[in-house]
Amino acid sequence: MISVAIDGPSGAGKSTMAKRLAAELGYTYVDTGAMYRAIGLYAVRHGVDPKDQPGVEALLPEIHLDITMEEGTQHIFLNGEDVSAAIRAEEIGMAASGVAANPAVRAFLLETQRALARSRDVLMDGRDIGTVVLPDATVKIFLTASAGARADRRYRELKEKGAAVEYAGVLADIERRDEQDSTRAAAPLRQAPDAVRIDTSDLDFEQSFRLLKQTIQQRI
């Protein structure tokens, strides 16, 4: 089985790139961030602080996650409910970062993620895919961009959706997420020693996509 691991900070475009790459290469796309978001959503809905590790751990036996592919799009189900849209709310992104720092949550999801990679060709993106989840991945990429570039992209995306946001607030959220992800005790965000680092700060989407695709094809 071929496995491609794409890691990087929030707002680097991992999911958008990974979905298209998987479709073109014929791999199954696994959005691990969606799994953490689903657990974060469950915690928020049950009034548990995502950073409350014992509180979140107590919820895990109640959680069942399923992933399906429908017309090339991944859908994630939380206890039978399709929460693919609900998990994309801004506050759920922060909740996901909170629960992802919990070793019990990471252990809960780790075997599910590895089992997917053992059964099919996968392209998986997240924060610790190349370092923890798939340390023997066929190809490892660390996709990044400056905080300013990532905030600008996110700001424009939110404005196009009609959200009432300020650039300064979006940038502050990006920087706070970076700090939280890179300093957590459990599997912090970092580049695997054998990963190819790709910085897209000065590239548009199509340029970034072509570079990623070329990098993968050269290594499989």
ZITAMO-V50572 format. One record per residue. N is the residue number from 1. RES is the residue in three letters. PSI is psi in radians with two decimals (* if undefined). Layout:
N&RES&PSI, N&RES&PSI
//
This chain:
1&MET&2.47, 2&ILE&2.35, 3&SER&2.34, 4&VAL&2.16, 5&ALA&2.17, 6&ILE&2.00, 7&ASP&2.87, 8&GLY&2.98, 9&PRO&2.93, 10&SER&2.37, 11&GLY&0.13, 12&ALA&-0.14, 13&GLY&0.32, 14&LYS&-0.89, 15&SER&-0.78, 16&THR&-0.81, 17&MET&-0.80, 18&ALA&-0.70, 19&LYS&-0.82, 20&ARG&-0.71, 21&LEU&-0.79, 22&ALA&-0.74, 23&ALA&-0.74, 24&GLU&-0.58, 25&LEU&-0.20, 26&GLY&0.43, 27&TYR&2.85, 28&THR&2.21, 29&TYR&2.24, 30&VAL&1.90, 31&ASP&1.61, 32&THR&-0.51, 33&GLY&-0.58, 34&ALA&-0.58, 35&MET&-0.78, 36&TYR&-0.65, 37&ARG&-0.67, 38&ALA&-0.71, 39&ILE&-0.68, 40&GLY&-0.72, 41&LEU&-0.75, 42&TYR&-0.72, 43&ALA&-0.82, 44&VAL&-0.78, 45&ARG&-0.48, 46&HIS&0.24, 47&GLY&0.44, 48&VAL&2.26, 49&ASP&2.15, 50&PRO&-0.39, 51&LYS&-0.09, 52&ASP&1.62, 53&GLN&-0.83, 54&PRO&-0.66, 55&GLY&-0.76, 56&VAL&-0.72, 57&GLU&-0.64, 58&ALA&-0.40, 59&LEU&-0.39, 60&LEU&-0.70, 61&PRO&-0.29, 62&GLU&-0.15, 63&ILE&2.28, 64&HIS&2.18, 65&LEU&2.43, 66&ASP&2.56, 67&ILE&2.30, 68&THR&2.74, 69&MET&2.15, 70&GLU&1.96, 71&GLU&0.75, 72&GLY&0.03, 73&THR&2.32, 74&GLN&2.33, 75&HIS&2.39, 76&ILE&2.33, 77&PHE&2.27, 78&LEU&1.90, 79&ASN&0.77, 80&GLY&-0.15, 81&GLU&2.27, 82&ASP&1.89, 83&VAL&0.37, 84&SER&-0.62, 85&ALA&-0.74, 86&ALA&-0.57, 87&ILE&-0.12, 88&ARG&-0.01, 89&ALA&2.56, 90&GLU&-0.76, 91&GLU&-0.44, 92&ILE&-0.49, 93&GLY&-0.75, 94&MET&-0.64, 95&ALA&-0.66, 96&ALA&-0.73, 97&SER&-0.66, 98&GLY&-0.83, 99&VAL&-0.46, 100&ALA&-0.33, 101&ALA&-0.03, 102&ASN&2.02, 103&PRO&-0.58, 104&ALA&-0.66, 105&VAL&-0.76, 106&ARG&-0.72, 107&ALA&-0.66, 108&PHE&-0.67, 109&LEU&-0.35, 110&LEU&-0.87, 111&GLU&-0.60, 112&THR&-0.77, 113&GLN&-0.74, 114&ARG&-0.62, 115&ALA&-0.66, 116&LEU&-0.74, 117&ALA&-0.45, 118&ARG&-0.36, 119&SER&-0.18, 120&ARG&2.92, 121&ASP&2.21, 122&VAL&2.69, 123&LEU&2.02, 124&MET&2.33, 125&ASP&2.67, 126&GLY&-2.54, 127&ARG&-0.48, 128&ASP&0.57, 129&ILE&-0.88, 130&GLY&-0.39, 131&THR&-0.57, 132&VAL&-0.94, 133&VAL&-0.88, 134&LEU&1.22, 135&PRO&-0.32, 136&ASP&0.45, 137&ALA&2.55, 138&THR&-0.75, 139&VAL&2.36, 140&LYS&2.31, 141&ILE&2.38, 142&PHE&1.84, 143&LEU&2.15, 144&THR&3.02, 145&ALA&2.84, 146&SER&2.71, 147&ALA&-0.69, 148&GLY&-0.76, 149&ALA&-0.72, 150&ARG&-0.68, 151&ALA&-0.69, 152&ASP&-0.76, 153&ARG&-0.78, 154&ARG&-0.70, 155&TYR&-0.83, 156&ARG&-0.66, 157&GLU&-0.78, 158&LEU&-0.68, 159&LYS&-0.67, 160&GLU&-0.45, 161&LYS&0.02, 162&GLY&0.20, 163&ALA&2.49, 164&ALA&1.56, 165&VAL&2.75, 166&GLU&2.51, 167&TYR&-0.72, 168&ALA&-0.66, 169&GLY&-0.70, 170&VAL&-0.75, 171&LEU&-0.73, 172&ALA&-0.69, 173&ASP&-0.73, 174&ILE&-0.82, 175&GLU&-0.68, 176&ARG&-0.71, 177&ARG&-0.73, 178&ASP&-0.80, 179&GLU&-0.78, 180&GLN&-0.74, 181&ASP&-0.60, 182&SER&-0.26, 183&THR&-0.03, 184&ARG&2.66, 185&ALA&-0.64, 186&ALA&2.00, 187&ALA&1.11, 188&PRO&2.75, 189&LEU&2.12, 190&ARG&2.78, 191&GLN&2.29, 192&ALA&2.50, 193&PRO&-0.56, 194&ASP&0.29, 195&ALA&2.59, 196&VAL&2.16, 197&ARG&2.19, 198&ILE&2.04, 199&ASP&2.07, 200&THR&0.33, 201&SER&-0.67, 202&ASP&0.30, 203&LEU&2.56, 204&ASP&-3.13, 205&PHE&-0.83, 206&GLU&-0.69, 207&GLN&-0.76, 208&SER&-0.77, 209&PHE&-0.80, 210&ARG&-0.70, 211&LEU&-0.76, 212&LEU&-0.82, 213&LYS&-0.76, 214&GLN&-0.73, 215&THR&-0.76, 216&ILE&-0.84, 217&GLN&-0.51, 218&GLN&-0.28, 219&ARG&-0.02, 220&ILE&*
//
